Every structure is written in C-alpha cells, then in structure tokens.
C-alpha cells in the first residue's frame, strides 16, 4: 500500500495526521478526499438512525414480553441513560413507570438498547 493511500485512509478515518501531510494531500487530491469524506460521513449517519420511542412503545405494547431493539447509541453511558429513562417513564412514551424493562449491550456498531413491555400490576 502506498504512503499516499495510508495517509488518505488515516485522514478519512479521522486519525491524526500532520498538518503538512494533510495540506499536501488535499492540494494534490482535494476532489477525491472530499468525496471519500462525504461517503464516510454518510455511513456514520446511517449507522445510528434516530430512535422513534413513540412507535417503539406502541409496538412493544402489542407484543408483551418480547424484547425489541429500539435504539443504537455510540457509548454505554448514553445507552444506560436511555434505559433508565425508559424504566422510570421519563420518556413519556413508556409510561407508566415500571411498565417497561430496558437493558443495553455492547456491539461492534455501538450500544444497543433493548426494551420490553411487562405491563403494570392489575392489568
């Protein structure tokens, strides 16, 4: 693999490169670099779609006891925070508090949040 390709891949991946190397690469290949940066940015956006908790809660109510992936977050603290908001119904789609269980797990793409509807006492 050429030194130029290694530098190019590092730049697209967001790895640190010297300013001089980056400037030279951009001067020589700006169109190609910009095209690859846009592709990389689009892939990142596609990996983590916006979570629609209203729809997820509605579907979970229709299938009590079934776990469902409702969101993908980039780190465990964010995922655990959402789990807490689901259990306490701070996210109002999951009201009343205690009607839903939530857990998070680490994957290669990020942290998945799983939720299931367990109902409330007296239902």
C-alpha positions as CSV (number, residue, x, y, z in Angstrom):
1,X,0.0,0.0,0.0
2,X,1.4,3.4,-0.9
3,X,2.2,6.0,1.7
4,X,-0.3,8.3,0.0
5,X,-3.1,5.7,0.4
6,X,-2.2,5.2,4.1
7,X,-2.3,8.9,4.7
8,X,-5.5,9.2,2.7
9,X,-7.2,6.4,4.7
10,X,-6.0,8.0,8.0
11,X,-7.4,11.3,7.0
12,X,-10.8,9.9,6.0
13,X,-10.9,7.8,9.3
14,X,-10.3,11.0,11.3
15,X,-6.9,9.7,12.6
16,X,-4.4,12.4,13.5
17,X,-2.0,13.3,10.6
18,X,0.5,16.2,10.4
19,X,-0.8,19.4,9.0
20,X,1.8,19.4,6.3
21,X,0.9,15.9,5.1
22,X,-2.8,16.7,5.2
23,X,-2.3,20.0,3.3
24,X,-0.2,18.3,0.6
25,X,-2.8,15.5,0.2
26,X,-5.6,18.0,-0.1
27,X,-3.7,20.1,-2.6
28,X,-3.0,17.1,-4.8
29,X,-6.3,15.2,-4.4
30,X,-8.9,17.5,-3.0
31,X,-11.8,16.2,-5.0
32,X,-11.1,12.6,-4.1
33,X,-10.6,13.4,-0.4
34,X,-13.8,15.4,-0.2
35,X,-15.8,12.6,-1.9
36,X,-14.4,10.0,0.5
37,X,-15.0,12.2,3.5
38,X,-18.7,12.7,2.4
39,X,-19.0,8.9,2.0
40,X,-17.6,8.2,5.4
41,X,-19.8,10.8,7.0
42,X,-22.9,9.3,5.3
43,X,-22.0,5.8,6.6
44,X,-21.8,7.2,10.1
45,X,-25.2,8.8,9.8
46,X,-26.7,5.6,8.5
47,X,-25.3,3.5,11.4
48,X,-27.3,5.4,14.1
49,X,-30.8,6.3,12.9
50,X,-32.9,8.5,15.2
51,X,-34.8,6.4,17.7
52,X,-38.6,6.7,17.4
53,X,-39.7,5.9,21.0
54,X,-43.4,6.6,20.4
55,X,-43.6,4.0,17.7
56,X,-41.3,1.5,19.6
57,X,-43.5,1.8,22.8
58,X,-46.7,1.3,20.7
59,X,-45.3,-1.9,19.0
60,X,-44.0,-3.2,22.3
61,X,-47.4,-2.9,24.0
62,X,-48.8,-5.0,21.2
63,X,-46.3,-7.8,21.9
64,X,-45.9,-8.0,25.7
65,X,-42.8,-9.8,27.0
66,X,-40.9,-9.6,23.7
67,X,-37.6,-7.8,23.7
68,X,-37.0,-5.3,20.8
69,X,-34.0,-3.2,19.8
70,X,-35.2,0.4,20.0
71,X,-32.0,2.4,19.6
72,X,-28.3,2.3,18.9
73,X,-26.0,4.7,20.8
74,X,-22.3,5.3,20.5
75,X,-21.4,4.5,24.1
76,X,-22.6,2.7,27.1
77,X,-23.3,5.7,29.3
78,X,-25.7,7.1,26.7
79,X,-27.4,3.7,26.3
80,X,-27.7,3.2,30.1
81,X,-29.1,6.7,30.4
82,X,-31.9,5.9,28.0
83,X,-32.6,2.6,29.8
84,X,-33.1,4.5,33.0
85,X,-35.4,6.9,31.3
86,X,-37.4,4.0,29.9
87,X,-37.8,2.3,33.2
88,X,-38.8,5.5,35.1
89,X,-41.0,6.7,32.2
90,X,-39.0,9.9,32.0
91,X,-39.5,9.2,28.3
92,X,-43.3,9.6,28.4
93,X,-43.9,7.1,25.6
94,X,-43.0,4.4,28.2
95,X,-45.5,5.5,30.9
96,X,-46.4,4.4,33.5
97,X,-43.1,3.9,35.3
98,X,-42.3,0.2,35.6
99,X,-44.4,-0.9,32.7
100,X,-41.2,-1.4,30.5
101,X,-37.9,-3.1,31.2
102,X,-34.8,-1.9,29.4
103,X,-31.2,-3.2,29.0
104,X,-28.1,-2.2,27.0
105,X,-25.5,-4.4,25.3
106,X,-22.3,-3.5,23.5
107,X,-21.9,-4.4,19.8
108,X,-19.3,-3.6,17.2
109,X,-21.5,-0.8,15.9
110,X,-22.2,0.8,19.3
111,X,-24.5,0.0,22.2
112,X,-28.0,-1.4,21.6
113,X,-30.9,-0.6,23.8
114,X,-33.4,-3.4,24.2
115,X,-36.8,-2.8,25.7
116,X,-39.8,-5.0,26.5
117,X,-43.3,-4.3,27.8
118,X,-44.1,-6.1,31.0
119,X,-47.3,-4.3,31.9
120,X,-48.3,-2.9,35.2
121,X,-49.8,-4.5,38.3
122,X,-53.5,-5.1,37.9
123,X,-53.6,-5.2,34.1
